[in-house]
C-alpha cells in the first residue's frame, strides 16, 4: 500500500465539557488559540446543515491543528453522538485525517467496508480581519462500530485559508505542526487495529518498538499495546481501552518550550528528544513536545 488519497493528520480532537478551563490550560501550555466557532453540519450527504451541539477553539499550524471541542446546549442535539464518548472520560476522542478529494476517499473506504457515511457537509463561521465568514468542509466518517477509540474521519478543507490564518500560526511554545497521535489498545487487539488503520490510511505500518507507526506526509498515527504503554508515556494512566491517550507537537525550540511550560506551573516529564505533560494536567490527554 502507498499513501495517495490521505496524506496527513489534519487535526486531533480533544473533547471537553468546560471550554473555558481547557482553553486556559492550552494557552498556558503556550498555544495561540482561535476564538470560539460553533459547528453546523448534516448527518447525511446533501442534508440540511443544522447545529451540531458543539463548537471549537483551535491551535493552528498551517496544515495541521489541535482542536478543543466543547459541548454546548442541553444534549438534545448530538448528531455525532459525542456525549457517550466523553462520558467515558474527558480527553482525546477524535482524529481527523486530511485529503484533497473526499469522493475518492469515500469510495475506497466504502469498498473496503470501513465507511457508510458518504461525503458529509460541514461548516462553521470564523472571524477574519474583514469580518465573519463561513468556512466549509467535507468529511467521511469511519463506521463507529469499527472505531471504539472514538470519532475517526477524513476531512477535506474547501476554504483552508479561512482556517489557517497567519495571525494564529505563531505559538509562544514554538510549535510548528501536529507530530503524532497515540492510540493504546488491548494486547489482543493490537494486530487487528494496526491492520485497520493501514487499510484506512493506505500506508504500510512501520515497527518502532514498542510503537506501530502509520507514517503520513505530515504527522503519524502511533499504536501501542497497553502492556508496553508505560515505555512510551511513563506513569500515565489508561482510563479505558482502547483510548487515544496522547498527542505530540513538533516544536522549533525544545528548550524554550520546556522553559515556558515549566514556568507556567506544569510538571514536565522528560522523553527522548523532548518532554511531556501528563493527562492529569492537560485536560485528559498527555501532550508531548518534541524537536
N, C-alpha and C positions, 0 to 999 in steps of 0.2 A: 504494500500500500504506500502511496505517496500523497502528502497533503496537497490539495488543489483548491477545493471549494471552501474550506475553512482554514484560515491562516493565522489566527491569533486568539488569545483570550481577550475578548472585548472588555469585560468587566466582571468583577466579583460582586456579590450582593450580600451585605450584612443586614439582617432584619432586626428591627428594634421597636419596642413599644414606647420608648422615650427618646424622641429625636433630639430634643434639646441637649440632654445629657450625653448622648452618643456623639453629637456634633462637637460639643465642648471637648470631649475626650480626644477626638481625632484632630481637632485644631491644636490641642496641647501636644499631640504626637508630631506636630509640625506640618500638617497638611492644610493647604488652602482649599476651602470648600465653596461650592456654588450655593446660591440661595435655594430655598425650598421650591420644588417644582412638583405639581400634582399630575398624576398619570390619568390619561383617558385611553381606552382601548376596547377591543372586541374579543370575545371568546370563540369567534368563528370567522373564517375568511369572508371579507366583504360585509361583515356585520357592522351595525351602528356602533360608533365609538361612544363609550359612557364611562363614568367614574369607576376607577378600579379599587378604590378604598386604600390607596397608597400614594405616597409621594417620596421624593428623594432629595438628598444633598450628595454631591459627588466631589471626589478628588481626581482631577483630570490630568492626563499626561500627554495628550496629543493623539494617541491611537488607542490607549487603554485607560481604564479608570477604576477606582473603588467607588462602589455605590452603597450609601447608607439609606436603606429603605424603611421608612416609617409607616406604621399602620394608622389610618385615620377613620373616623366615623364609629358607628355602633357595632360594626361587624356584620351587618346585614348585606353589605356589598363586599364580596371577596371572590371575584371570578377566577383568580389564580389559585384559590384555595391555599392561601398563605398561612392563615391563622392556625391550622393544625400543626404546621411545621414549627412555628415559633412557640407553640405550647410545649413542645419537647424541650427546647432550650433557646435562649437568645444568642444569636451569633450568625455565622455564615450558613446560609441555606440555599444559596443560588450561585450559579456561574453561567455566564453568557459567553459564547464563542462567536468570533466575528467572521463575516463573509461579505462578498461583493455581489452575490447572486442567490437570494433566498429561494428562488424557484428551483434552481439546480440542487441545492442542499435538500430541500423538501422532498424532491423526487427520489434522491438517493436514500435518504433516511426512511422514507415510506416503503421503498422496495426492500430495504433491509429489515423491515419490521420494527423499527425503532421509534417511529412517529406517525401520528394520525391527525395532527393538529391542522395541517395545511399551513399556508402563509398568513399570519395574523397581523392586522394593522395596529399600530400603537402611536400615540402622540402625547406630548406634554408641552406646555408653554414654558419658555425660558426668557430670562431677561437678557437683553443685549444693550450696548451703548445707545442704540437707536430706538429702543423701546421693547415691549414684549412681543415675541414672535413664537410661532408653533414649530417645534422640532418633530420630525416624523421618522418612523422606523417600521421595519418589518421583522417578524420573529417566527421561528419554527420551534415548537416545543417538543422535547423528548417525552414520550409517554410516561406519566408519573409512576405507573406500576413498575417501570423498569429502573427508576431513579429514586430509590428510597432515601438517598442522601439529600434530596431537595429538588428545587426547580432548576432544571438544566435546559437551556435553549440556545439557539443560534440567532444572532441579530444582524440585520443589515441597516446601516445608517443611511437614510435618504437625504439628510441635511447635516452632515458631520460638522461643518464649520460653525453651526449654531450651538453645538455641544462643546467642542474643544476650542473655546475662545481663548486667545492669547493671554488675557488678563488673569486667567485661572491656572495657567500651566506652570508657574513657578511656585515652589514649595520651600518653606524655611528648612525642612529636613533634607533638601536636595534630591528628593525622589524624582525619578525620570520615567519609570514605567512599572506596570504590574509584572513582576517576575514569575510568580507561580501561585498556584492554589493547591492545598494539600488535603487529600481525601484519605481518611482512615477507615478501614473495613475489617470485618472479622476475617481471621486467617483462612477459614474455609471458603470465603467469598472472593479472595484476592484474585485468583486466576480469572474467574468469570468477569470480575469488574474491570480488570485491565483489558480483557478482550472486548468488552462492551465499549469502553472509551476508544479503543483502537478502531473499532468499526465506525463509531460516531464521528471521529475526527479524521479518519482516513490516513492515519500515520502509524508507523511501526513503533511499538514501545521499546524503550531503551532501559536496561537494568543498571542502576547506580545504587547498589545495595546500601541500605535496605529499601530504597525508593525504586518504584517502577515509573518511568517518566514518559509522558506523551509530549514530545517537543513540537512547538509550532514556530512560525517565523518570529512572532513576538509572544513571549510567555510560554509556560509549560504547565501541564497538569501532572501532579505528583500523587502517586497512590502508594500507601504503605499498610502492611498488616498491623493490627493492633499489638501483636506481640513484639513488634520492633519499633513502635511509636516512640518509646522513651529514648531511642537512639537519635531520633530526629528532633524532637522538642522535649528535652529532659524535664521531668517533673510536671508536665502538663496533664490535666485530667481529660478523660474521654466521656462526655456527657451522654452519649448514645452511639450506637453503631447501626449503620455507617454514619459518619459525620464529616463535614468539611471543617477540619479542626483549625486551620490557619491559612495564612497567605503571606507572601513576601513581596516587598517592593525593592527594586534596584535603586540605589542612591549614588549620587556623584561623589559624595564625600562621607564615608562611614564614620570617621572621627567626629566630624561636625554634627552628623545626625545623632550619634551616641551622646554627645555633649548636650545637645538640645533636649533630647528625650529624657535623659537622666536629670538634667537641670529642672525639668518640669515635674519632677517627683515620681517618675515611673521607675519600677525595678527593671534594670537592664540585665539581661542574661546572655552570656556570650555564645556565639556559634562560629564555626569555621567561616571566615570571610565576612562576619557581621555580628549581629546581635538580635535578640527578640524581646518583645514584651508579651507576657502571658495573657491568656484569655480573661483571667480574673480582673485585669486592669484595662483591657482593650475591648470591653463590651461584648464578651462572649466568644471571641476568636483570637488566637495568638496572631501577632503580626511581627514579621521579621524584616530587618533592613540589611541588605546585602550589597557588596560592592560589585 
